[in-house]
Amino acid sequence: MSELVFFSGTMDCGKSTLALQIGHNRSARGLQGVIFTRDDRAGEGKLSSRLGLVAEAVEVAEGMDVYGYVVDLLSKGGKVDYVIVDEAQFLVPAQIDQLARVVDDLGLDVFAFGITTDFRTKLFPGSQRLIELADRIEALQVEALCWCGARATHNARTVGAEMVVEGAQVVVGDVNRPAEEIGYEVLCRRHHLRRMTAASARAGALSPDVLPVTPA
């Protein structure tokens, strides 16, 4: 039976690497797939991993009909055995419905990869719809770590190394960006709630509170 599978996790936990691996394993067996992505860090029409691997992909625009795209390929004699969708959180709910149609009407497996919540800990609309429709939801086994060493569960947006909790839901960035740029950092819940990034933790360590000294 074909399935719609949602692989979810924080940033920096290997989602894109797994997407590339799934594609590689199937292509090695003579299967052909379609790779969709949106707003990848490497640019338009790319599926990239932080390990340096990159594959060509179809960029999904907001009004694109992904079901219609696959049907059009098949009607022109193309071979499609599976579908991979990276950065699935950026798709609109209607496009997630279309992915479900690819599974149900065309009998193809769809593997969707994305983060569940944004930098404000709010569900992305695409991820919410995947949670509602997916046949299976798989949490990535490679755990990203907060700067404190605990399991990272939240994505934080930073500007000038300071965590921010306001702004547009989608701003393309990445981890390990220069401090003055818009970037992202994965944090445990405790430090996300405290808005304590690695940079602010280092600053705190370098500037300890000084206890008052009373002359004898």
C-alpha positions in Angstrom: 0.0 0.0 0.0 1.3 3.4 -0.9 1.7 5.9 2.0 2.0 9.6 2.8 4.9 9.6 5.3 5.9 12.8 7.2 9.4 12.8 8.6 9.7 15.6 11.1 12.3 17.1 13.3 14.1 20.3 14.2 16.6 22.1 12.0 20.0 20.4 11.8 18.7 16.9 12.5 19.4 15.4 9.0 16.0 15.6 7.2 17.4 16.6 3.9 20.2 14.0 4.2 17.6 11.3 4.7 15.5 12.6 1.8 18.6 12.3 -0.5 19.3 8.8 0.9 15.8 7.6 0.2 16.1 9.0 -3.4 19.5 7.3 -3.8 18.3 3.9 -2.6 15.3 3.9 -4.9 17.2 5.2 -8.0 19.8 2.4 -7.4 16.9 -0.1 -7.8 15.9 1.5 -11.1 13.0 3.6 -9.7 12.4 7.1 -10.7 11.0 9.8 -8.5 10.1 13.5 -8.5 11.7 15.7 -5.9 9.9 18.8 -4.8 11.3 21.5 -2.5 10.7 25.1 -1.5 13.0 27.8 -0.2 16.0 25.5 0.2 19.1 27.1 1.7 21.0 26.3 -1.6 18.6 28.2 -3.7 15.7 27.6 -6.1 15.2 24.1 -7.4 17.7 22.5 -5.1 17.6 19.9 -2.4 20.7 20.3 -0.3 22.1 18.7 2.8 24.5 20.3 5.3 26.8 17.4 4.6 27.4 19.0 1.2 25.1 16.8 -1.0 22.9 18.5 -3.5 20.2 17.2 -5.9 18.1 19.0 -8.5 14.5 19.5 -7.5 11.3 21.1 -8.6 10.6 24.4 -6.9 7.1 24.5 -5.5 5.5 27.9 -6.0 2.6 28.9 -3.7 -0.1 28.4 -6.4 1.4 25.3 -7.9 -0.7 22.1 -8.2 1.7 19.4 -7.3 -0.9 16.6 -8.1 -1.4 18.1 -11.5 2.3 18.3 -12.0 2.7 14.6 -11.4 -0.3 13.7 -13.5 1.1 15.8 -16.4 4.4 13.9 -16.2 2.6 10.6 -16.3 0.3 11.6 -19.2 3.4 12.5 -21.2 4.8 9.1 -20.8 7.1 9.9 -17.9 7.9 7.4 -15.2 7.2 8.3 -11.6 7.6 5.7 -8.9 7.6 7.9 -5.8 7.6 11.5 -4.7 10.0 13.2 -2.2 9.1 16.6 -0.7 11.7 18.5 1.3 10.9 21.7 3.3 7.3 20.5 3.3 6.4 22.9 6.1 6.5 25.7 3.5 3.8 24.2 1.4 0.3 25.5 1.8 -2.4 23.1 3.1 -4.0 22.7 -0.3 -0.7 21.4 -1.6 -0.6 18.8 1.2 -4.1 17.7 0.2 -2.7 17.3 -3.4 0.1 15.1 -2.0 -2.5 12.9 -0.4 -4.2 12.6 -3.8 -0.9 11.5 -5.3 -1.0 8.6 -2.8 -4.7 7.7 -3.0 -5.4 8.3 -6.7 -2.0 7.4 -8.3 -0.8 4.8 -5.8 2.6 6.4 -5.3 4.5 6.7 -2.0 5.1 10.3 -0.9 7.9 11.1 1.5 7.6 14.5 3.1 10.3 16.1 5.2 9.9 19.2 7.3 10.1 20.9 10.6 6.9 21.0 12.7 6.9 24.4 14.4 8.4 27.8 13.6 10.6 30.1 15.7 7.6 31.1 17.8 6.7 27.4 18.5 3.7 27.7 16.3 2.7 25.0 13.8 3.5 25.7 10.2 0.2 25.4 8.2 1.8 22.8 5.9 3.1 20.7 8.8 -0.2 20.9 10.6 -2.0 19.6 7.5 0.6 16.8 7.2 -0.1 15.8 10.8 -3.8 15.7 10.0 -3.4 13.6 6.8 -0.2 11.5 7.0 -0.4 7.7 7.1 2.7 7.8 9.3 4.6 10.4 11.2 8.3 9.6 11.8 10.5 11.5 14.2 14.1 11.8 12.9 16.3 9.5 15.0 19.4 11.8 14.7 18.8 14.2 17.6 19.9 17.8 17.2 21.5 19.2 20.4 21.0 22.5 22.2 24.2 24.3 23.1 23.7 23.0 26.7 23.9 19.4 25.4 20.2 18.6 25.9 18.0 17.4 23.1 17.0 20.3 20.9 13.2 20.5 20.4 12.7 24.1 19.3 13.9 26.3 16.4 15.0 29.8 17.4 15.5 32.7 15.0 18.4 35.1 15.7 19.3 38.6 14.6 22.7 39.9 15.6 23.0 36.7 17.7 20.0 37.7 19.8 16.9 35.5 19.7 13.7 37.1 18.3 10.1 36.0 18.7 8.4 38.4 16.3 8.4 38.7 12.5 7.3 36.9 9.4 6.8 33.1 9.8 9.0 32.3 6.8 12.4 33.9 6.5 15.0 31.8 4.7 18.1 31.3 6.8 20.3 28.6 8.2 22.3 27.6 11.3 25.9 28.7 11.6 25.3 32.1 9.9 27.4 35.1 10.8 26.1 36.8 13.9 25.0 39.9 12.2 22.7 38.0 9.8 19.3 36.5 10.3 20.0 32.9 11.4 18.6 30.0 13.3 19.6 27.9 16.2 18.2 24.8 17.7 17.5 25.0 21.5 15.9 22.8 24.2 12.6 24.0 25.5 14.1 25.5 28.6 16.5 27.7 26.9 14.0 28.6 24.1 11.6 29.9 26.8 14.5 31.8 28.4 15.6 33.1 25.0 19.1 32.0 25.8 21.2 31.2 22.8 24.8 29.9 22.7 26.0 33.5 22.2 24.1 34.9 25.2 25.2 32.0 27.3 28.8 32.7 26.5 28.3 36.4 27.3 26.8 35.4 30.6 29.7 33.2 31.4 32.2 36.0 30.6 30.3 38.5 32.7 29.4 36.8 36.0 27.5 38.7 38.7 29.8 40.4 41.1 28.9 40.1 44.7 29.0 43.3 46.8 32.1 43.5 49.1 31.6 45.0 52.6 34.7 46.5 54.1 35.8 44.7 57.3 
